Amino acid sequence: MILFLDFDGVLHPDDVRLRGRTPYLAVPGELFMWAPRLETVLAAAPQVRLVLSTSWVRHLGYSRARQALPFSLQERVIGATWHSALLGGRPRGDVCDWDFLSRYEQIEHYVRRAALDRWVAVDDAVEGWPSAAQQHLVAAHPERGLGDDETLERLAKLLGRP
């Protein structure tokens, strides 16, 4: 089972900004403040692996984005929807086609390429999700993310916990 994991609006409120290349939360709270709740859900689902579907990978790089997570989540990460090869050798700041895809389209490209059957995405960017793919989506509220009990329970259920 693969979990496509967004950061902003899921593991902390959505209002994250960059100071240089350092992310900070522009509203009360802390970065990754709801990560322990995800760790608890995943403790009961050892088969779940994570694919990062967050803008952090695009802006900071895969390694830095992965290392920002608590260690127990880092260990589960197997990839990301973004890869620098998508730039075709252009500088990181350049715009590319991927930047214009919805989050669903970014995930769907990965799903097709990896021929995945069992996957779930938790994200606050829910625009563009077709009705046929809704069963894979855990829609998070941008300000409450996994701090919301109903969202967390839906995720746990889709990951196989009764």
Rosetta blueprint (number, residue, H / E / L):
1 M L
2 I E
3 L E
4 F E
5 L E
6 D L
7 F L
8 D E
9 G L
10 V L
11 L L
12 H E
13 P L
14 D L
15 D L
16 V E
17 R E
18 L E
19 R E
20 G L
21 R L
22 T E
23 P E
24 Y E
25 L E
26 A L
27 V L
28 P L
29 G L
30 E L
31 L L
32 F L
33 M L
34 W L
35 A H
36 P H
37 R H
38 L H
39 E H
40 T H
41 V H
42 L H
43 A H
44 A L
45 A L
46 P L
47 Q L
48 V L
49 R E
50 L E
51 V E
52 L E
53 S L
54 T L
55 S H
56 W H
57 V H
58 R H
59 H H
60 L H
61 G L
62 Y H
63 S H
64 R H
65 A H
66 R H
67 Q H
68 A L
69 L L
70 P L
71 F H
72 S H
73 L H
74 Q H
75 E L
76 R L
77 V E
78 I E
79 G E
80 A E
81 T L
82 W L
83 H L
84 S H
85 A H
86 L H
87 L H
88 G L
89 G L
90 R L
91 P L
92 R L
93 G L
94 D L
95 V L
96 C L
97 D H
98 W H
99 D H
100 F H
101 L L
102 S L
103 R H
104 Y H
105 E H
106 Q H
107 I H
108 E H
109 H H
110 Y H
111 V H
112 R H
113 R H
114 A H
115 A L
116 L L
117 D L
118 R L
119 W E
120 V E
121 A E
122 V E
123 D E
124 D L
125 A L
126 V L
127 E L
128 G L
129 W L
130 P L
131 S H
132 A H
133 A H
134 Q H
135 Q H
136 H H
137 L E
138 V E
139 A E
140 A L
141 H L
142 P L
143 E L
144 R L
145 G H
146 L H
147 G H
148 D L
149 D H
150 E H
151 T H
152 L H
153 E H
154 R H
155 L H
156 A H
157 K H
158 L H
159 L L
160 G L
161 R L
162 P L
